[in-house]
Amino acid sequence: METIGNIVVPGVEELLIREGDPVFTNTSHGLQYDNQLTLFSLLNHADTEIPKGIIVDAGCGDGLFEALAPSIIFDNRDIGGRMILGIDKEKKKVDKARLVAREVARDYKLTTSRRDHSTGKDVQILIAEPCDISRIDTRKFMRGDQEREFPNAGLIWSNSMFHWLRSEDQKFDALNNFYNITCPDGILCLSMSSTGTAQAFLEAYQFVYKHIVGKYHRIHNPRGYIPLKWQDDPIGSLNFDIIYSLVESCGYEVVKSINAAEGRTYTTPDEYVDAVAVYGYEKFFEALPDDTPANMKRRIWSMIRKQFLENLKKQGWHPERQGEYRQFNSYLVGVRSTRMDISKVLKPGYIRGLYRALPGGARQEMKIDLEGAPVKKGIESLVNLDEIFRAFFDYFAKDSTTPDNPSCRIRYLTVKETVEAGEKRTPKDKEIFLDISSQTRNERSIENILGKKLSEKLKRRHVTSEYNNLENSNRLYSFRIPLLLN
């Protein structure tokens, strides 16, 4: 058993038992299980609210996340029993994930039936037809021969998959696809290797291909590897700073991240080889011709295994001795940034509508004075001004010195910056100065009004703020909000 916060998670071999044997073992899925829990712990510590929407398990593999779902999703009051949609490229993994999903749904219904003395709870876990997440159509997905509309995702979960996307272009395309299916303020949880395959195994793979398999030749060596398809390491690891920057460039604001050194002890070197086979067996044959038969792949894998053992013997790790494989893994939690056209917000009718839509029943009408030059259409910011106005309207309405006739004054000014493009110098809107003021009975800080979460979000988006207590209980709150230079 593992504990994350107040959530108890079964051990990897306790997740799913069939005919007396665990579906997932420490050897086959132990490292991936550890990665899942580290990523989930990071999400918990990120203290972010997951908006409504499904959960997409991008790179679902054999269905390990689906097996964890009863513990970390369905019974979690902060996430709830959402539908999970699993996506993977390999048909074998899709088939196994579907078996796991059916077993999990059945077990959960039986468990909740006993626990709640009812008919049990139904859960939805769908596994899509095999598809490449970097090329997926974000408008629809296939389940069997049925085409379904792609629903908005509140959470994208991608654990230990991203390093199997070899090129940075593929990673970029996948992240853009994630963005397109994530709802506003939706969450991306992503983990990937930042160091790649164990060095001794990598050297064995390279040795076998270059000295035994040999280069492809249509006549002399038709089963050789194709140099143009060759990769020194099939795992497309990336430096932590690079993947962090890539995630942010694709529209996510990283709110929590770590680069962790993690290890797993294997009883024998063979166990490590078997674990690699579970994660990415086919990846080690991508340099071969497409019509390479399965039995030849098995022979090559056997040669890599034998060479790996030889390499380890030179390093002093013998077959009868345990060994630990250590690697660095990157973990990131990001929030989908939403562009807001502020010309639509800074209008008297829109702002009064925000006040009238506040929860809490009937309120006194508030006099709202809006001062500032009209903002050109298309001026955008990553800051949601609605959230700021709602928080202050709620405060002013409840604490006004004239509760029967509350009032508020909003002044704004856009500041330009000259941007050089070749020989041209073009003025661009850089930031907006925003003043919000009212007379209130009690003095409150900006963080107290906005709340901790919104205050931290504004800081991450480089918003600066200042509070001044003026005469006659007049409170002035000032903000400098960055704009997007289009």
C-alpha positions in Angstrom: 0.0 0.0 0.0 1.1 3.6 -0.7 -0.4 6.8 0.8 -0.6 10.1 -1.0 -2.2 12.8 1.2 -5.3 11.0 2.6 -5.6 8.6 -0.3 -4.5 5.0 0.2 -3.3 3.4 -3.1 -2.9 -0.4 -3.4 0.6 -1.7 -4.3 1.2 -2.4 -8.0 0.6 -6.2 -7.6 -2.6 -5.6 -5.6 -4.3 -3.4 -8.3 -5.9 -6.2 -10.3 -5.8 -9.9 -9.6 -6.9 -12.5 -12.1 -6.9 -16.3 -11.5 -4.8 -15.7 -8.4 -2.0 -13.8 -10.3 -1.4 -10.0 -10.4 -2.0 -8.4 -13.8 0.7 -5.9 -13.1 3.9 -7.0 -11.3 6.8 -5.2 -9.7 9.1 -6.4 -12.5 6.9 -5.5 -15.4 5.3 -2.3 -14.2 7.0 -1.3 -11.0 8.9 1.7 -12.3 5.9 2.9 -14.3 3.7 2.5 -11.1 6.2 4.7 -9.2 6.1 7.3 -12.0 2.2 7.3 -11.8 2.2 8.0 -8.1 4.9 10.7 -8.3 2.9 12.5 -11.0 -0.3 12.1 -8.9 1.5 13.5 -5.8 2.7 16.5 -7.8 -0.9 17.2 -9.0 -2.1 17.1 -5.4 0.6 19.5 -4.3 -0.2 21.8 -7.2 -3.4 22.7 -5.5 -5.2 23.3 -8.8 -8.9 22.9 -9.4 -9.7 20.5 -12.3 -12.6 21.9 -14.3 -15.5 19.8 -15.7 -14.5 17.5 -18.5 -13.3 13.9 -19.1 -9.8 12.6 -18.3 -7.7 11.6 -21.3 -5.0 9.0 -20.6 -2.6 9.9 -23.4 -0.4 6.8 -23.9 -2.5 4.5 -21.8 -0.3 1.5 -22.5 -1.5 -1.7 -20.8 -4.0 0.2 -18.7 -2.1 0.9 -15.5 -3.7 4.3 -14.9 -7.1 2.7 -15.5 -6.3 0.1 -12.8 -5.3 3.0 -10.4 -8.5 4.9 -11.2 -10.7 3.5 -8.4 -8.2 4.8 -5.8 -7.1 8.1 -7.3 -10.0 9.1 -9.5 -13.4 7.6 -8.8 -13.3 7.8 -5.0 -11.5 11.2 -5.0 -13.8 14.0 -4.0 -11.6 16.6 -5.8 -11.7 14.7 -9.1 -14.8 12.5 -9.0 -16.0 9.7 -11.1 -15.3 11.2 -14.5 -15.1 9.3 -17.8 -11.6 8.2 -18.8 -10.6 8.0 -22.4 -7.5 5.9 -23.0 -5.4 6.5 -26.2 -2.4 4.5 -27.4 -0.7 3.8 -30.7 0.0 0.0 -30.3 -2.9 -2.4 -30.9 -1.6 -5.0 -28.4 -1.5 -2.4 -25.6 -5.0 -1.1 -26.6 -6.4 -4.7 -26.4 -4.9 -5.2 -23.0 -6.0 -1.8 -21.7 -9.6 -2.7 -22.8 -9.4 -6.0 -20.8 -8.2 -4.0 -17.8 -10.9 -1.4 -18.2 -13.6 -4.0 -18.2 -12.2 -5.7 -15.2 -11.8 -2.4 -13.3 -15.4 -1.4 -14.1 -16.8 -4.7 -13.0 -14.7 -4.8 -9.8 -15.7 -1.3 -8.9 -19.4 -2.0 -9.3 -19.1 -5.0 -7.0 -17.0 -3.1 -4.5 -19.4 -0.2 -4.3 -22.4 -2.5 -4.2 -21.0 -4.1 -1.0 -19.9 -0.8 0.4 -23.1 1.2 -0.3 -25.6 -1.7 0.0 -26.9 -0.7 -3.5 -26.6 -1.9 -7.0 -23.1 -0.5 -7.2 -21.7 2.4 -9.3 -21.1 2.3 -13.0 -17.9 3.9 -14.3 -17.0 4.8 -17.8 -13.6 3.9 -19.2 -13.3 3.9 -23.0 -10.2 2.9 -24.9 -10.0 4.4 -28.4 -8.9 2.6 -31.5 -5.1 2.6 -31.9 -3.9 6.1 -32.9 -0.8 8.3 -32.7 -1.4 11.1 -30.2 0.8 13.5 -32.3 -1.5 12.9 -35.4 -4.9 12.5 -33.8 -8.0 14.3 -35.1 -9.0 16.4 -32.1 -12.5 16.7 -33.4 -13.4 13.0 -33.1 -12.1 9.6 -32.1 -13.0 6.0 -33.1 -14.3 3.3 -30.7 -14.8 0.2 -32.8 -16.4 1.2 -36.0 -18.2 4.1 -34.3 -17.1 7.7 -34.7 -17.5 9.8 -31.6 -17.1 13.5 -31.0 -14.0 14.3 -28.9 -15.4 15.8 -25.6 -13.5 18.5 -23.7 -11.0 17.2 -21.2 -10.6 18.6 -17.7 -7.4 16.6 -17.3 -4.8 15.3 -19.7 -2.8 12.5 -18.1 0.4 11.4 -19.9 2.7 9.3 -17.8 5.9 7.8 -19.2 4.8 8.1 -22.8 6.3 11.4 -24.1 9.8 10.1 -24.4 8.5 7.5 -27.0 7.8 10.4 -29.3 11.2 10.6 -30.9 11.4 14.0 -32.4 10.7 17.4 -30.9 8.3 18.0 -33.8 6.2 15.0 -32.7 6.2 16.3 -29.1 5.2 19.8 -30.3 2.3 18.3 -32.3 1.2 16.2 -29.4 1.2 19.1 -27.0 -0.8 21.2 -29.5 -3.3 18.4 -29.7 -3.5 18.3 -25.9 -4.2 22.0 -25.9 -7.0 21.7 -28.5 -8.9 19.1 -26.5 -8.4 20.7 -23.0 -11.1 23.0 -21.8 -10.2 26.5 -20.4 -8.1 26.2 -17.2 -7.8 22.4 -17.8 -4.9 20.5 -16.4 -2.0 18.7 -18.1 -0.1 16.2 -16.1 3.0 14.9 -17.9 6.0 12.8 -17.0 8.9 11.5 -19.2 12.4 10.2 -19.0 15.1 12.9 -19.1 18.0 10.4 -19.3 16.9 7.6 -21.6 17.8 3.9 -21.6 20.3 2.4 -19.1 23.7 2.8 -20.6 24.8 -0.8 -20.5 21.5 -1.9 -22.3 21.9 1.0 -24.8 25.4 -0.1 -25.7 24.2 -3.7 -26.1 21.5 -2.5 -28.5 24.0 -0.4 -30.5 26.6 -3.3 -30.6 24.1 -5.9 -31.9 22.8 -3.7 -34.7 26.1 -2.3 -35.9 28.2 -5.5 -35.6 25.7 -8.4 -36.1 22.5 -7.1 -37.8 24.4 -4.8 -40.1 23.2 -2.1 -42.5 20.5 -2.8 -45.0 21.4 -3.8 -48.5 18.6 -4.8 -50.9 20.7 -7.8 -52.2 23.4 -8.6 -49.7 21.5 -7.8 -46.4 17.8 -7.3 -46.9 17.1 -7.8 -43.2 19.6 -5.2 -42.0 18.8 -1.9 -40.3 18.1 1.2 -42.4 20.6 4.0 -41.5 18.1 6.8 -42.2 15.7 5.3 -39.6 18.4 4.6 -37.1 18.3 6.1 -33.6 21.2 5.8 -31.1 18.6 5.7 -28.4 14.9 4.8 -29.2 13.8 6.7 -26.1 13.4 10.4 -27.1 14.5 11.9 -23.8 14.7 15.6 -23.4 16.5 17.9 -21.0 14.2 19.1 -18.2 14.5 22.8 -19.2 13.7 22.0 -22.8 10.5 20.1 -22.1 9.4 22.8 -19.6 9.9 25.4 -22.3 8.1 23.3 -24.9 5.1 22.8 -22.6 4.8 26.5 -21.9 5.2 27.4 -25.6 2.2 25.2 -26.5 -0.2 27.2 -24.2 0.2 25.7 -20.8 1.4 27.5 -17.7 3.5 25.2 -15.6 2.4 25.5 -12.0 4.4 22.6 -10.5 7.4 20.7 -11.7 10.3 18.5 -10.5 13.2 16.6 -12.1 13.6 13.5 -9.9 16.3 10.8 -9.7 14.4 7.6 -9.4 15.5 4.0 -9.2 14.2 0.4 -9.1 16.0 -2.7 -7.9 15.9 -5.7 -10.3 16.7 -9.2 -8.9 18.5 -10.1 -12.1 19.5 -8.2 -15.2 16.9 -10.3 -17.1 14.2 -8.5 -15.1 15.4 -5.1 -16.5 15.3 -6.4 -20.0 11.7 -7.8 -19.5 10.7 -4.4 -18.1 12.1 -2.6 -21.2 10.2 -5.0 -23.4 6.9 -4.1 -21.6 7.5 -0.4 -22.1 8.9 -0.2 -25.6 9.8 -3.5 -27.3 8.7 -2.4 -30.8 10.6 0.9 -30.6 13.9 -1.0 -30.7 13.0 -2.4 -34.1 11.9 0.8 -35.9 15.2 0.9 -37.9 14.4 -2.4 -39.5 12.4 -2.9 -42.8 8.6 -2.8 -42.2 8.2 -6.4 -43.3 10.7 -7.8 -40.7 9.1 -11.0 -39.3 8.4 -11.4 -35.6 10.8 -14.3 -35.1 13.7 -12.3 -36.4 12.8 -9.5 -33.9 12.8 -12.1 -31.1 16.3 -13.3 -32.2 17.6 -9.7 -32.2 16.1 -9.1 -28.7 17.8 -12.3 -27.5 21.1 -11.1 -28.8 20.7 -7.7 -27.1 19.8 -9.4 -23.8 23.0 -11.6 -24.1 25.2 -8.6 -24.9 23.6 -6.6 -22.0 24.6 -9.4 -19.6 28.2 -9.4 -21.0 28.4 -5.6 -20.5 27.2 -5.9 -16.9 29.7 -8.6 -16.1 32.4 -6.2 -17.1 30.9 -3.7 -14.6 30.7 -6.3 -11.8 27.0 -6.9 -11.9 26.6 -10.7 -12.1 23.4 -12.6 -12.9 23.0 -13.8 -9.3 23.3 -10.3 -7.8 20.6 -7.6 -7.5 21.1 -4.3 -9.3 19.5 -0.9 -9.4 18.6 1.0 -12.5 18.5 4.8 -11.9 17.2 7.5 -14.2 16.1 11.1 -14.1 12.4 11.7 -14.8 10.7 15.0 -15.5 7.3 15.7 -14.0 5.2 18.8 -14.9 1.7 20.0 -14.0 0.4 22.7 -16.4 -2.8 24.8 -16.6 -4.2 25.6 -20.1 -3.8 29.3 -20.6 -6.8 31.1 -22.1 -6.5 34.2 -24.2 -9.0 36.9 -23.3 -10.0 39.7 -25.7 -10.1 42.6 -23.2 -12.0 44.8 -25.6 -15.1 42.6 -24.9 -14.7 42.9 -21.1 -14.0 46.7 -20.7 -17.5 47.7 -21.7 -20.1 49.1 -19.2 -22.8 46.6 -20.1 -20.5 43.6 -19.8 -19.1 44.7 -16.4 -22.6 45.3 -15.0 -23.5 41.8 -16.2 -20.6 40.3 -14.2 -22.0 42.0 -11.0 -25.6 40.9 -11.6 -24.4 37.3 -12.2 -22.7 37.0 -8.8 -24.1 34.2 -6.7 -25.9 34.9 -3.5 -29.4 36.0 -4.4 -30.8 39.5 -4.8 -28.4 42.4 -4.4 -28.7 46.2 -4.4 -27.8 47.6 -7.8 -24.2 48.9 -7.9 -23.2 52.1 -9.6 -20.1 51.2 -11.7 -18.2 54.1 -13.4 -15.9 52.9 -16.1 -13.2 55.3 -17.4 -10.8 54.8 -20.2 -10.4 55.1 -23.9 -12.1 52.3 -26.0 -9.8 49.3 -26.4 -9.1 48.1 -29.9 -10.6 44.8 -30.8 -8.2 41.9 -30.6 -6.0 43.2 -27.7 -5.5 40.0 -25.6 -4.2 38.9 -22.3 -3.7 35.6 -20.5 -5.3 37.2 -17.4 -9.0 36.6 -16.8 -10.3 40.0 -15.9 -13.7 38.5 -15.1 -12.2 36.8 -12.0 -10.7 40.0 -10.7 -13.9 42.0 -11.2 -16.1 39.4 -9.6 -13.9 39.2 -6.5 -13.9 43.0 -6.0 -17.6 43.4 -6.8 -18.4 40.8 -4.1 -16.3 42.6 -1.5 -17.7 46.1 -2.4 -21.3 44.9 -2.3 -20.9 43.3 1.1 -18.8 45.9 2.8 -19.8 49.3 1.2 -20.1 52.3 3.5 -23.4 52.8 1.7 -24.9 49.3 1.6 -28.2 50.5 0.0 -26.3 52.3 -2.8 -22.9 50.6 -3.3 -20.6 52.1 -5.9 -17.3 51.3 -7.7 -14.9 53.2 -10.0 -12.8 51.4 -12.6 -10.1 53.3 -14.6 -7.8 51.8 -17.1 -5.1 52.8 -19.5 -3.2 50.7 -22.1 0.5 51.3 -22.5 2.3 50.8 -25.8 5.7 49.5 -26.6 7.6 50.1 -29.9 8.4 46.8 -31.5 11.1 46.6 -34.3 10.5 44.3 -37.3 13.2 44.8 -39.9 13.2 48.5 -40.7 9.7 49.0 -39.3 9.0 50.4 -35.8 5.5 49.5 -34.8 3.8 50.6 -31.6 2.1 47.6 -29.8 -0.1 47.4 -26.7 2.2 46.1 -24.0 0.2 46.2 -20.7 -2.9 47.7 -19.2 -3.0 49.8 -16.0 -6.2 49.0 -14.0 -7.4 50.9 -11.0 -10.4 49.6 -9.0 -11.7 51.7 -6.1 -14.7 52.0 -3.7 -15.5 53.2 -0.2 -15.7 50.2 2.3 -16.1 49.9 6.0 -13.2 47.5 6.4 -9.7 47.5 4.9 -8.7 44.3 3.1 -5.6 43.2 1.3 -5.5 42.2 -2.4 -4.8 38.6 -1.5 -7.6 38.5 1.0 -10.1 39.7 -1.6 -8.9 37.5 -4.5 -8.0 34.4 -2.5 -4.7 32.6 -2.5 -5.3 30.6 -5.7 -6.2 33.6 -7.9 -3.4 35.7 -6.3 -0.8 33.1 -7.1 -2.1 32.6 -10.6 -1.8 36.4 -11.3 1.7 36.4 -10.0 2.6 33.5 -12.3 1.2 35.6 -15.2 3.5 38.5 -14.2 0.7 40.7 -12.9 1.8 43.3 -10.3 -0.5 44.9 -7.8 -0.6 47.7 -5.2 -3.0 48.7 -2.5 -3.5 52.3 -1.2 -5.9 53.3 1.6 -7.1 56.9 0.7 -9.2 59.4 2.6 -12.8 58.8 3.6 -12.4 55.0 3.6 -11.7 55.0 -0.1 -9.7 51.8 -1.0 -7.7 51.9 -4.2 -6.4 48.7 -5.8 -4.0 49.0 -8.8 -2.9 46.3 -11.3 -0.4 46.2 -14.1 -1.5 43.4 -16.5 0.7 42.2 -19.4 -0.9 42.0 -22.8 0.0 39.6 -25.6 2.0 41.3 -28.4 0.1 40.2 -31.5 
